[in-house]
C-alpha cells in the first residue's frame, strides 16, 4: 500500500475528526516553521491527526496589488523543510495543471480551490500525481456537483479524494454555510471536510484606505460554524490559523488566532464525541401508538 493510501485511510479513520490547519500563505520560512511547531503541539495534545496547510501562491486575489506568497519553487522548498523538520504531512493548493507534478513531489494532499472545482484538466492532472486530492466546493455550486468532481479524480485512477464545504454565495460580498450540504456531500462517497474559516469570508467586502477593496470576514462566527460542522459529523476540519491575524498579509479577517486554537479545538472534540452526526438516523414512519 503506497504512502498516500496509508495516510488517506488514517484520515478516514480519525476520531472524532482530522485537522488541516496553518497560515493562509507562506510569509517566510521562519514563520511557517514556527506555526507548524505550535499547531502540531496542540493537535498532538488533543489526539487530532494534523496535515499542515499553507499556500505558496494566492493566485485568486481581489486586487493585483495583493500579497501572493513566494511562488511555487521557493514555496515548495519551504514546505518540504516544514514536512521534514516537524514530521507532518502537507496540504497546499494548485491553480494550473502544469503545477501538479512538482507540487505532488512535496505535498501529501493537493487542494483544488473552490473556483476551480469543475476544471476537468486540473482535477485529472492532480489525480495523476497519486496524492490525496481535496476538492473545495465552488461558492456557486450545489453540493451534488461534488459527486461529479470526485468521480473525475477516480476515473483518472486515483481513489484518494475528499470534498470540502466552504460556503455558498449569498448575494454580493457574503457567503452562507448551509449545514445540509455537509450531509448531501456525503453522496460523493468520500471524507467530507468543513472549511470553517473561508466560509466566513466577505469577498471584496472590505474597503481599503486610499480606494480599492479586499476580502473581509466574520472571524467572530468561526466557532459557530465549527460547532455546527462537528455536530453534523464531518470527517475533517480545515482552518487557517495565524499568530498575528490583524497583520496577516492575506485573509486576516478570517484567520483564527493561534492563542485560541487549543481552546476552540478542545471544545470541538467534546462536541464531536457526544454527537451522533456521523451516523444517519433511521426514521420509522409506521403508525405510533402508546
Secondary structure, DSSP 8 states (H G I E B T S, - for coil): --HHHHHHHHHHT-SS-EEEEE-SB---HHHHHHHHHHHHHHHHHHT--EEEE-BS-----SSTTS---S-HHHHHHHHHHHHHHHT-EEEEEESSGGGHHHHHTT-SEEEE-GGGTT-HHHHHHHHTTTSEEEEE--TT--TTHHHHHHHHHHHTT---EEEEE--EE-STT-EE--THHHHHGGGGSSEEEEETTGGGEEEEEEE-TTS-EEEEE-GGGHHHHHHHHHHHT-SEEEEEEESSGGG-SS-GGG-EEGGGHHHHHHHHHHHHHH--TTS------S----
